[in-house]
Amino acid sequence: MSTELQFEDLKKQGFNVEEGLTYTGNKEKYLAALQRFLRRFEKTMNSIREFADDNDYESLTVLVHALKSNARTIGADELAGLAEKMELLGKAGSNEEMVSHREELFSSMNRVAGALEPYGKMQQVHPKSEISAEQAEKVGSGLIEAIEDFDDEKALQLIDELMRYPFRFTLINVLKNAREDIREFEYTEALLKVRRVISQIED
């Protein structure tokens, strides 16, 4: 089955492929995003279950926010909508109502994972423009050192390199803000933001 046919198959299953291609930039990056979503699927579902069972509503709200962004990136609009509904309920303090949507969210997640199953059987795609989680960890460590040493030239170079890791868009924006902090010599603010982003590296 060709990539083109798979994309057509996703469209038939309700995926907004055009939106996904807009978010990711090209077909190779979109394919990599689909595979990445599938790899993280079980971990994400287990974490949602754990946070809900432990009444850790703050962590659950943060996680469904990330799920919303990741689902939107691959054009899984139904899932993104459900995650956003839970996120807004969590932010409003309607915790029990948020948790009441968990099974509905799981059903949607399972439908998305089922549609993506053929991608899991394909060779893993790593776009040339992206860096791996291992590389991102190394760049992140160097970036923290550069900021702590007030080496703004090196820090700016490394922050651009770190943005080659496929973070979700909200985290890319945090890095952009950290870049502006460095240019304004606000090193403490930049360091806090960079540490936050680095903690989200996974593969």
N, C-alpha and C positions, 0 to 999 in steps of 0.2 A: 504493500500500500504506500503510495507516494505521500509526501508531506502535503501537497496540494489537496489530495483526496481526503486526507485526515482533517484538514482544516474545513473542507466542505462538510464532512461528517459532524464536526463540532458545531457548525452553524445549524445543522438539522436538529441538533440536540439542545439548541437554545443559547449557545455561546455567542457572544458579541465579538467575533474574531476581529472585525475592523477596529473596534475599540482597543482590543488587546495589542494589535499591531501598532496602533498609535502610541500606546503607553510604553511598549517595549522598544519600538524603533524599527525593527525589521523581522523577517520571518525566522531567522536563526535565533535571535534573542527571545522571540515569542515561544519558540519550541523549547528553549532552555528554561523559560519561566514555567511552562506547563510541566516539564519534568521536575523542576524544583518544587512546585506545589505538591506534586504527587509524593515526592520523597519525604516531605514534611507533614503529610496528611495524618498519619497515625499519631505522631508526637503532638500535633496540634489538638486532635480530638481527645487524646488522653489528658492533656493539660486542661482543656475546657471542663472535662468531667471532674478532674481533681479539684479545680478551683470552685466549681459549683458545689461539690459535695462538702468542701471545707468552708463554705460560706465566705470565700476570699473574693468578695465582689469587686474590689479594686483591681486585682490582678486579672479577673475575668473580663472586666471592661476594657483593660488595656489589650488583652489577647484578642477579643472580638474586633477591636479597632484594627489591629494588624491583619486579622483575617479578612476584614472588609477591604483593606487596601490590596492585599494579595489576590483576592478573588476578582476585584475590579481590574487588576493588571492583566489577568488572563481572559477577561471578558465573561466571567461567570456572574452575570448581573443579579440573578435570583439569589444566589448565595451572598453576594455583597449586600443586597438589600436586607436580608435577614440579619446579617452580622451588624449592619448599621442600626437596625431597629433595637437589637440588644444593647449595642453601645450607648445609644441615646437613653434607653431605660436605665442603664447603669449610671450614667452621668446625672440623671435626674433623681437618683436614689431609689428608684422602683426596683429593688433588687429581686424580690420574689417573682415579679412579673418578668424580669429579664431571664431568670433561670427557667421560668415556665416555657420558654421558647427553645430550650436546649434540644429536645428531641426533634423538633422541626428543623433546627439548624443541622443536626447530625444527619437527618434524611437528605438534606440538600447537599451536604458535604459528601455523602456516600454516592449520590448521583454524579457529582462532579468527578470524584475519584474513579467511578466506573467508566465514565466517558474518556478519562485520561489513561486508562489501563494500557492501551496499545503503546503509548509513549514510554511507559515503564519498561517495555520489552525492547525498546530501541537503544542503540548506543547513546550513552550520555553526551549531550551537546555542551560544549564550553566555547562560547563566542570569543574570538580572538581579542575583542576589545574589553573583555571582562577579566578580572583577576579572581583567583580561587579564595576560599575561606582561609586557607593556610597563608596565602600571600597577604590577604587583608589583615590578618592578625599581626604579621611581621611589620607591615606598613603602619598599622595602628600603634604598635609599640614604639617605632621610630618617631611617629608623629607626637606622641606624648612626650618623649624625650626632648624633641625640638621645641615644643611649647614650654616645657619646664626650663629649658636653657635660653628662652627668649630669642630663639633663632627663627625669626619670622620668615626669612627667605626659604629656609629648608622646610618649615612647617607648611607654608603655602604650597610648595611643590608636593609634599607628601599628602596633603589633604586632597589635592587634585587626583593623585594616584589612588587614594582610598575610595574616591567616588566612582572608580571603575568596578568596584564590587557591586553586585546587584541588590543593593538595599531597596526597600520599598520607598516610595516617593517622599513620605513624611520625613524619613531619616536623611534622605539626600538634602532636603530643605534645612534640616538641623545642621548638616555639614556646611552648607552654603552660609548659614548664619555664623557658624564658627569661623569660617574663612574671613567674614567681615569683621568679627571680633579681633582676629589676629591682625588684620590691617589697621585696626584702631588701637592696637596694643592692649586690648582687654584680654590678657592671657588667662586669667582665672575663669572667666566666662567661657572662653574657647575650650579650656581643658575639661570643664564640666560637660559641655556638649559632646566633645569628642569621646569621652569615656562612656557616655550614654549610648552613642552610636556603636562603638566597638563592642559593647556588651550584647548587641543584637546580631553579631556575625554568627552565622550557622550555615551548614550545608548538609 
